[in-house]
Amino acid sequence: MDRPTHFIPFSTPVEGIALPEKFTFPFFYEPHALSRIAAKELQAYLTHQTDFDHNFGLNENKSGAVIGKMFGVLVVQTSSGDLGQLWAFSGKLADQNHWPKFVPTVYDMLTEKGYFKKEELVLNALNEKIAQKETSPEGLEAQANASLLINQASKAIADYKKMQKQNKQRRADFRTNNPTLSEEVVQQLIQESQLENIRLRHLQLEWKAKIATAQATFHRWEQEIEALKEERRQRSAQLQNQLFSEYAFLNRYGVTKNLLDLFEGNPPAGAGECAAPKLLHYAFQQQLTPLAMAEFWWGQSPKSEIRKHQQFYPACTGKCAPILSHMLEGIPLEDNPFLVNEGQTKTLEIIYEDAYLMVINKPESLLSTPGKNISDSVYTRIKAKYPEATGPLLVHRLDQATSGLLLIAKTQEIHKKLQYQFISRKIEKKYIAVLEGVPQNSEGTIDLPLRVDLDNRPYQIVCETYGKPATTYWKILQKDEKNVVVELQPVTGRTHQLRVHAAHPGGLNCPIKGDDLYGTKADRLFLHAFEISFWHPIHKCGITVKSEPDFFNI
């Protein structure tokens, strides 16, 4: 049987490597040895290839916009037992969907004679019509004429009313100075006032008619533009639905589901364009058995996200979870680590306690509050230990991977008072972290606004437009040949703030050691909340509690 076009045999000897027993769990994984070899071979190709011209930001002399790219590898086996690999990229590469060594996109909307391109021409023509109509001299003149008439009418009526007021005052003064006026003169004065009112009414009606005529012309122009825009909206919606309905993904059983079905009618932008769906779809099309996969970033990091060159990353949840859950149906997967309670054997250490509150030392890998799949947490343990305690108990939280001090209130009233201190930033927290890399300075302040990545929760991204302000003070405590240890003091308390501020190029550009989200996975995340200072709401005194991390002596 001939091998599929995009099937690439390993150039590295792999005969002694055992095949994976289960397929990669795509949302949290350690790449299999075969996936690592496939990734190295793809990276070697990217380093030396001349097939396409794309600026990944790795060469300062390269021209063009810098666009880093996510690439994926899929280890596959043919029906005859041949082992090989497939390559894919997310989105477009060098402004194209197809390159010879990479599997094709699931649905190619850029085909010159395809439905998308034809409709794109229609939409472009509509855009041109709208632009021409919006800037047409006749329409702009009608708009200006309507505005001019409104201003002229306002001035003319105001001037007339001013004259009318002056005449009214003149008649009143005349009556005052001539108390013995005849009835005939009085009637003349009354008639004069009545005629002025009639003239005012006529003047208002005249201007109203002129304005109505001008506005009718202007409104016809507006309606023509709106009709074109409505046609564009309808055609765009129809095109989108057509694309979503034709964008269908295979699974091992040959069953296809399109984006509309998978996302219940509301797919996010870019859904289906990631590397993983492309790889699996092609494998199923060609009757190849998928064994393992991995995705890595190649090039310079985007400004908002944190992406390290050659670093492996899991599939995104927002765009890929519904698609991959369908495509991987019936395929045995590695265990989902999100269902494993790694903190089950860890114990809580009480550092400070009185009748009103307590400070505990949370071990790494234990949740602060119950999760979606795991209920064991600091909250559930404290609630079990103090069943009479009221309120939310935890005054703040720590990431599951972060160890350190947590402040707990035993009553609703104390919780409210301590929460106020957090909101007003009167509580100080300090962290110890070990970094991957060496910061350029020895201390400083990081200001990078953060928001959640809506397509890839729980990742946070830097966003100047919608991000919430986030500030961190930092300084180096120790530096040697192996590690850099820093003290981090967050002024704000955003989700993943310290992790993003450490890893982002606009921050320290040095991920915290063991950060499986923004850096490189290790035995643990080397981040520990070692000091907290607050005002005791009952004892009316300041309290500072410290706890050394097990990986560094303060």
Secondary structure, DSSP 4 states (H G I P E B T S, - for coil): -PPPTT-EE-SS--TTSPPPSSB--TTS----HHHHHHHHHHHHHHHH--S-----S--TT--S----EEEEEEEEE-TT--EEEEEEESS-BTTBS--TTSPPPSS-TT-TTSHHHHHHHHHHHHHHHHHHHHT-HHHHHHHHHHHHHHHHHHHHHHHHHHHHHHHHHHHHHHHHH-TT--HHHHHHHHHHHHHHHHHHHHHHHHHHHHHHHHHHHHHHHHHHHHHHHHHHHHHHHHHHHHHHHH-EEE-TTS-EEEHHHHTTT-PPTTTT-SHHHHHHHHHHHTTPEEEEEEEEEESSPPSSS---TT-EEPPPHHHHHHHHHHHTTTS-B---GGGS-TTTT---EEEEE-SSEEEEEEPTT--SS--SS---SHHHHHHHH-TT--S--BSS---TT-EEEEEEESSHHHHHHHHHHHHTT--EEEEEEEESS--SSSEEEEE--EEE-TTSTT-EEE-TTTPBP-EEEEEEEEE-SS-EEEEEEESS--TTHHHHHHHSTTTTS-PBTB-TTTS-B-SS--EEEEEEEEE-TTT-SEEEEE---TT---
